[in-house]
């Protein structure tokens, strides 16, 4: 499934997912469902932030090399 999303939305979803994961991590982790949700939101954050960086690099045409001037 090809899914297009604005890159601004991608970075916002990534930031808020990480924020939710931090808040869930502050609770007492005696319940497995809290640990599961914390891991899920951390994973969503990593995927969205990395996909934002990859898409930003592709759109800007940034190369992995330093060009001679």
CORHUTA-V910933 format. One record per backbone hydrogen bond with DSSP energy under -0.5 kcal/mol. CO is the residue of the C=O (numbers start at 1). NH is the residue of the N-H. If there is no record, write none. Layout:
CO,NH ; CO,NH
This chain:
1,3 ; 6,10 ; 7,11 ; 8,12 ; 9,13 ; 10,14 ; 11,15 ; 12,16 ; 13,17 ; 14,18 ; 15,19 ; 16,20 ; 17,21 ; 18,22 ; 19,23 ; 20,24 ; 21,25 ; 22,26 ; 23,26 ; 23,27 ; 24,27 ; 28,30 ; 28,31 ; 30,32 ; 31,34 ; 31,35 ; 32,36 ; 33,37 ; 34,38 ; 35,39 ; 36,40 ; 37,41 ; 38,42 ; 39,43 ; 40,44 ; 41,45 ; 42,46 ; 43,47 ; 44,48 ; 45,49 ; 46,50 ; 47,51 ; 48,52 ; 49,53 ; 50,54 ; 51,55 ; 52,56 ; 53,57 ; 54,58 ; 55,59 ; 56,60 ; 57,61 ; 57,62 ; 65,67
